[in-house]
Amino acid sequence: MAAFSKIKALRGSLSSSEEKLAGYILKSPAALRDLSSQKLASTVGVSQSSVVKFAQKLKYKGYPALKLAVMDDLKNVETDHQKLHGSISVDDDYETMSSKLLQSKITVLNQTKNLNDSAAFSQSVDLLRGANRVLITGLGGSALVGKDFAFKLQKLGIMALSEIDGHAQLAIASTLNENDLVFALSESGATREVVNVVTQANNNDVPVISVTKFGDTPVSVNAKVRLYSVAEEAATRISSILARTAQEFVIDILFIALMQSSGESRSLLEKSRDVVAQFRNN
């Protein structure tokens, strides 16, 4: 459901005209079936050019593409409502709670997949493979995802650095150069410590890959390649779980793509597995 996800991610940073359009589309998406850009503009009370610009801000070529994406999202929402849906409650039994969590995770994974494109992943693989050192920056839950990614990269023979402390990340960033890489994880795209690391990377001409919410954020605007992750907005009580689910999906795609791109990486991964298995059996 990329259209709805994009609109929700951008709310809070929209102009008054864009906010009117966003509110109307989220509240009455089915109405777009019968509305041209001119009729939508008239209904909402904005100019027709505002409709076109809003569609382009969401990375669609124009209103027809946005309309098609909204219709696709609406179809998915109607399908989801046939399944168990809603936020997890303290009164939910095991079956209800686990089913809601499963459906929320499936939704977040689909949204994250639809927000990204293959070109961005391909660029990311090239940057990761060509870097002398990869610094992974993130705080809290993002730092845990970063640790996991660092371990995965190390098994492929890529020198990856991951520290939990933001000051340590910034210190390492100050030593990087244009032959290195920063991989920035921030659900909001505005985590102060991550922004500081990315700023230092830019000062040192270090390329940056960002994984943030959709849209222009302090982290993503300074990245060479932008990847996106989604956390289900409605399920606020489990948002950190869903945010990690989305971020882990992104790093797992990169991990698999890196393996697919290099026979040497596959050999190193097999070697690491064999070594661990050997010591486990001793």
C-alpha positions in Angstrom: 0.0 0.0 0.0 2.6 2.5 -1.1 0.3 5.5 -1.8 -1.3 5.5 1.6 2.1 4.9 3.2 3.8 7.7 1.4 1.0 10.2 2.2 1.1 9.2 5.9 4.9 9.5 6.0 4.8 13.1 4.6 2.0 14.4 6.9 3.5 17.1 9.1 5.7 18.4 6.3 3.0 19.3 3.8 1.8 22.7 2.6 -1.8 23.7 3.4 -3.0 22.7 -0.1 -1.1 19.4 0.1 -2.6 18.7 3.5 -6.1 19.2 2.2 -5.4 16.7 -0.6 -3.8 14.2 1.8 -6.7 14.4 4.2 -9.3 14.0 1.5 -7.5 11.0 -0.1 -7.0 9.2 3.2 -10.6 9.8 4.3 -12.4 9.2 0.9 -10.0 7.2 -1.3 -12.9 5.5 -3.2 -14.1 8.9 -4.4 -11.0 9.3 -6.6 -12.5 6.6 -9.0 -14.8 9.3 -10.5 -12.6 12.4 -10.1 -10.4 13.9 -12.7 -7.5 16.1 -11.4 -9.7 19.2 -12.1 -12.7 17.8 -10.2 -10.5 16.7 -7.3 -9.0 20.2 -7.1 -12.4 21.8 -7.1 -13.8 19.3 -4.5 -10.8 19.9 -2.1 -10.5 23.6 -2.8 -7.0 23.8 -4.3 -5.6 24.5 -7.8 -5.2 21.8 -10.4 -1.5 22.4 -10.4 -1.4 21.6 -6.7 -2.9 18.2 -7.5 -0.2 17.5 -10.0 2.6 18.8 -7.7 1.2 16.6 -4.9 1.4 13.5 -7.1 4.9 14.3 -8.1 5.9 14.9 -4.4 4.8 11.3 -3.8 7.1 10.3 -6.7 4.4 9.6 -9.2 4.6 11.0 -12.7 1.2 12.7 -12.4 -2.3 12.4 -11.1 -3.3 9.4 -13.2 -0.5 7.3 -11.7 -1.4 8.5 -8.2 -5.0 7.6 -8.8 -4.1 4.1 -9.9 -1.9 3.6 -6.9 -4.7 4.7 -4.6 -7.1 2.3 -6.2 -4.6 -0.5 -5.8 -4.2 0.5 -2.1 -7.9 0.6 -1.6 -8.3 -2.9 -3.0 -5.6 -4.2 -0.6 -7.3 -2.5 2.4 -10.6 -4.1 1.5 -8.9 -7.5 1.3 -7.2 -6.8 4.7 -10.5 -6.0 6.3 -11.7 -9.5 5.5 -8.9 -10.7 7.7 -8.4 -10.0 11.4 -7.5 -6.4 11.7 -6.8 -3.8 14.3 -4.5 -2.8 17.1 -3.5 -5.3 19.7 -5.3 -4.9 23.0 -4.4 -6.1 26.5 -7.6 -8.1 26.5 -6.7 -10.0 23.4 -6.3 -13.8 23.8 -3.3 -15.6 22.3 -5.0 -16.4 19.0 -6.3 -12.9 18.5 -3.1 -11.2 19.6 -0.8 -13.4 17.4 -3.1 -13.1 14.4 -3.2 -9.3 14.7 0.6 -9.2 15.0 1.1 -11.5 12.0 -1.3 -9.4 9.9 0.5 -6.2 11.0 3.9 -7.7 10.0 2.6 -8.8 6.6 1.2 -5.4 6.0 4.4 -3.6 6.9 6.5 -6.0 4.8 4.3 -5.4 1.8 4.4 -1.6 2.3 8.2 -1.6 2.6 8.6 -3.7 -0.5 6.3 -1.4 -2.5 8.1 1.8 -1.4 11.5 0.7 -2.7 12.7 0.0 -6.2 15.3 -2.4 -7.6 17.5 0.4 -8.9 18.1 1.7 -5.3 19.0 -1.8 -4.1 21.3 -2.3 -7.0 23.1 0.9 -6.3 23.4 0.0 -2.6 24.9 -3.4 -3.4 27.5 -1.7 -5.6 28.4 0.8 -2.8 28.6 -1.9 -0.1 30.7 -4.2 -2.3 33.1 -1.4 -3.2 33.6 0.2 0.2 36.8 -0.3 2.2 34.9 0.2 5.5 31.1 0.4 6.2 30.0 2.3 9.2 26.4 1.4 10.3 24.8 4.2 12.3 21.5 4.0 14.3 20.2 4.3 17.8 17.9 2.2 19.9 16.1 -0.5 17.9 17.8 0.7 14.7 21.2 0.1 16.4 20.2 -3.5 17.0 19.2 -3.9 13.4 22.6 -2.3 12.5 24.4 -4.9 14.6 22.7 -7.7 12.8 23.5 -6.2 9.4 27.2 -5.7 10.4 27.4 -9.4 11.4 25.9 -10.4 8.0 28.3 -8.2 6.1 31.3 -9.5 8.0 30.4 -13.1 7.0 30.6 -11.9 3.4 34.1 -10.5 3.9 32.9 -6.8 4.1 34.5 -4.7 6.8 31.5 -3.5 8.7 31.6 -1.4 11.9 28.6 -1.0 14.2 28.6 0.7 17.6 25.6 1.2 19.9 26.9 4.6 21.3 26.2 7.6 19.1 29.4 9.4 20.1 31.5 6.3 19.1 29.7 6.3 15.7 30.5 9.9 15.2 34.2 9.4 16.2 34.5 6.6 13.6 32.8 8.7 11.0 35.4 11.4 11.4 38.1 8.9 10.2 36.2 7.8 7.0 37.0 8.9 3.5 35.5 8.7 0.0 36.5 5.0 -0.3 34.3 4.1 2.7 30.5 4.1 3.3 28.0 5.1 5.9 24.8 3.1 6.2 22.3 5.2 8.1 19.3 3.6 9.9 16.6 5.9 11.3 12.9 5.2 11.2 12.1 8.9 11.5 15.0 10.1 9.4 15.6 12.8 12.0 17.5 11.0 14.8 20.0 13.7 16.0 23.0 11.4 16.4 22.4 9.8 13.0 22.1 13.2 11.4 25.4 14.1 13.0 27.1 11.1 11.6 25.7 11.7 8.1 26.7 15.3 8.2 30.3 14.3 9.1 30.2 11.7 6.3 29.2 14.5 3.8 32.1 16.7 5.1 34.5 13.8 4.4 33.0 13.1 1.0 31.8 9.7 2.2 28.8 8.2 0.3 25.7 7.5 2.4 22.9 4.9 2.1 19.9 5.8 4.2 17.0 3.7 5.4 14.3 6.0 6.7 10.6 6.7 6.3 9.5 7.9 2.9 10.2 11.5 1.9 12.8 14.2 2.5 14.3 13.9 6.0 17.5 15.3 7.5 19.1 11.9 6.9 17.8 11.0 3.5 18.4 14.4 1.8 22.1 13.9 2.4 22.2 10.3 1.2 23.5 9.1 -2.2 21.0 6.2 -2.2 17.6 6.3 -0.4 15.9 3.1 0.9 12.7 3.2 2.8 11.1 1.3 5.7 7.6 1.5 7.1 6.1 1.0 10.6 2.3 0.5 10.8 1.0 3.8 12.1 -2.2 2.5 13.6 -0.6 -0.1 15.8 1.3 2.3 18.0 1.7 -0.1 20.9 3.9 -2.4 18.7 5.4 0.2 16.5 9.0 -0.5 17.5 8.5 -4.2 16.7 7.1 -3.3 13.3 9.8 -0.8 12.6 12.5 -3.4 13.2 10.5 -5.9 11.0 10.6 -3.4 8.1 14.3 -2.5 8.6 15.3 -6.1 8.9 13.5 -6.8 5.6 15.6 -4.1 3.9 18.9 -5.5 5.2 17.9 -9.1 4.4 17.2 -8.1 0.8 20.6 -6.4 0.6 22.3 -9.4 2.2 20.8 -11.8 -0.3 21.5 -9.5 -3.2 25.1 -9.3 -2.1 25.4 -13.1 -2.0 23.8 -13.4 -5.5 26.2 -10.9 -6.9 29.4 -12.6 -5.9 30.7 -16.2 -5.9 33.4 -15.1 -3.5 30.8 -13.9 -1.0 29.0 -17.2 -1.2 32.3 -19.1 -0.6 33.1 -16.9 2.5 29.6 -17.5 3.9 30.0 -21.3 3.5 33.4 -21.1 5.1 32.1 -19.2 8.1 29.3 -21.8 8.5 31.7 -24.7 8.3 34.1 -23.2 10.8 31.3 -22.6 13.3 29.9 -26.1 12.7 33.3 -27.6 13.3 33.8 -25.9 16.6 30.2 -26.7 17.7 30.8 -30.4 17.1 34.2 -30.5 19.0 
